[in-house]
Amino acid sequence: MDDLAAKKCVPCNSKDLRSMNEELANELITKVPDWNLVNEGDKLKLTRSWKVKTFTKGLEFFQAIANVAEAEGHHPDLHLVGWNNVTVEIWTHSAGGLTENDFILAAKIDTLDLAHLLRIKPK
Ligand SMILES: C[C@H](O)[C@H](O)[C@H]1CNC2=NC(N)=NC(=O)C2=N1
């Protein structure tokens, strides 16, 4: 399975875009091991959480992700809770579940250098 981060998302309005089954999702999640595969009432999603240094750095974090999403035409759900807790959820709304687009977006987000925005976990 080639490098997901090097791939391009396909338009979500293509008629043959179908959500994948859990078996394939369990295979693909190994390519983005820092993400969680969650099943929310039979809808599969990818999620990942971070702690940011400040509320405004959380917004910078969102902007960096938004730039990737806009370039791909594929968008995550962004949550900033309790001023410094960021959670990103990714799924394909038009397919009602997961498609390869979601894993591509997650892999591209993982290539971003956002360490300067994050609270370093105490060892
Ligand atoms: C026309 C365009 O492809 C759609 O509106 C896109 C925009 N971004 C999207 N992002 C996600 N995550 N799911 C979608 O179904 C979706 N649809």
PDBQT file of the ligand as one rigid body, heavy atoms in Angstrom, charges set to zero:
ROOT
HETATM    1  C1  LIG A 201     -17.996  19.188  -3.324  1.00  0.00    +0.000 C 
HETATM    2  C2  LIG A 201     -16.972  18.836  -2.265  1.00  0.00    +0.000 C 
HETATM    3  O1  LIG A 201     -16.214  17.753  -2.736  1.00  0.00    +0.000 OA
HETATM    4  C3  LIG A 201     -17.669  18.403  -1.004  1.00  0.00    +0.000 C 
HETATM    5  O2  LIG A 201     -18.492  19.375  -0.484  1.00  0.00    +0.000 OA
HETATM    6  C4  LIG A 201     -16.650  17.953   0.036  1.00  0.00    +0.000 C 
HETATM    7  C5  LIG A 201     -16.020  19.038   0.873  1.00  0.00    +0.000 C 
HETATM    8  N1  LIG A 201     -15.235  18.440   1.961  1.00  0.00    +0.000 N 
HETATM    9  C6  LIG A 201     -15.616  17.250   2.504  1.00  0.00    +0.000 A 
HETATM   10  N2  LIG A 201     -14.991  16.763   3.592  1.00  0.00    +0.000 NA
HETATM   11  C7  LIG A 201     -15.403  15.626   4.181  1.00  0.00    +0.000 A 
HETATM   12  N3  LIG A 201     -14.750  15.175   5.270  1.00  0.00    +0.000 N 
HETATM   13  N4  LIG A 201     -16.444  14.941   3.678  1.00  0.00    +0.000 NA
HETATM   14  C8  LIG A 201     -17.136  15.311   2.594  1.00  0.00    +0.000 A 
HETATM   15  O3  LIG A 201     -18.092  14.637   2.182  1.00  0.00    +0.000 OA
HETATM   16  C9  LIG A 201     -16.706  16.506   1.929  1.00  0.00    +0.000 A 
HETATM   17  N5  LIG A 201     -17.280  16.934   0.818  1.00  0.00    +0.000 NA
ENDROOT
TORSDOF 0
